[in-house]
Amino acid sequence: MKAESIVFAVAGMCFGVILGWVIGAQQAGRPAAPAAAQTAPAGQGTTRQAPPLDEARVQALMTVIKNDPKNGGAAVQLGNTYFDAERYEDAIKWYEEGLRLDPKNPDASTDLGISYYYAGQTDRALQQFEESLKIDPRHTKTMLNKGVVLAFGKQDLAGAEAAWKQVVALAPDSPEGQAARRALEGIAAAGHPRPGTTPGS
């Protein structure tokens, strides 16, 4: 997994209501978002101020792209910079450009899906995660985030549980595997019935 990748760390859930979860960041020097800062897509009930945009970094990356228009890595980094400032529409633009230049980048594809979700485009996010899994069927970051969006965007806890179980099976000791295990424990603690069962059975 690349250092720039974004990982959702799920701390707990109860019948589709987030009790507490944090977006962690693997990128060096990239601070994690505050807890409960990102519990809904952009514009849906959040009142706190978005982090400031790193204008110097934007300008530096724009210079790189101007001098090397085929630099997909710089486009993805620009997407990351806008994502960190919660400017999801701008992040989408640059992740899409990065993928146009490097269509086999599953991390950028998944980050694009996350941005779609925060821009209020839940179905498009899930579609993008499927594209990520076509690139890398074992991409646990994608599976983890697919579960998050299914749970919190679609209230599909059974689908989320299936995605998170895949993550645990593939990479139990990874950050994604640990987050998926916590999410599954949250479902169990909340008394959510397993697929194929009825309450009380």
Phi, psi and omega in degrees: 000135182288153182297334184280353189293147180259135181235130172278124175254112184266120183269333180173158180207158179215105179051047175082356177262126182288124173274329177175123174207153189231140168274118175267163179230131179273344184294133180303129177075010182257108186292146176290149177292148179300149177304140179068009180284334188234054183268000178208155175303160183307136176083006182242076169093001177270140184239347183284162180287138175289151176300152180290149176285135177281087185298323180297318179293319177302312181296320179296317181290324177297324177295317177301314182293322178298320180280337182218079186299344180264014182276090181295326179298319178294323178297318178294319178297324176294320174301317178300320182295317177291324178299316181300330178270006179061030175260078194290325178297319176293320178299317179303313180305315185278328173296319178298319178295318178300320180287330176297322180278330181222078187291352182257026182260099184292330179294314179296322179297318179290320176298325175297317178299319178299318180296319176302316180300313181289342174273006177086016183250071187298313182297320179294324176300312181296322176298320180293323177298323177296323176297320178300318182287338172291324178290315182217097183297346181251022184282099188292330177300319178296314182299318179299313182289327174301317178298319179300313183290322176299316182291310190265338179264330183242355185054034180258083183290328179295317178294320178297317180299318179297318179296316182292325176297323176300317180299313181297320181294322184279321187212070187297332184261000180283165175304322178293318179297320179293321179293319179296320179296319178297321179295317179296322177296324177295319177298314181297318181294331180279353179082019179293127181292145176292152177305136179089000178245166175245154181306131177088354182273000000 
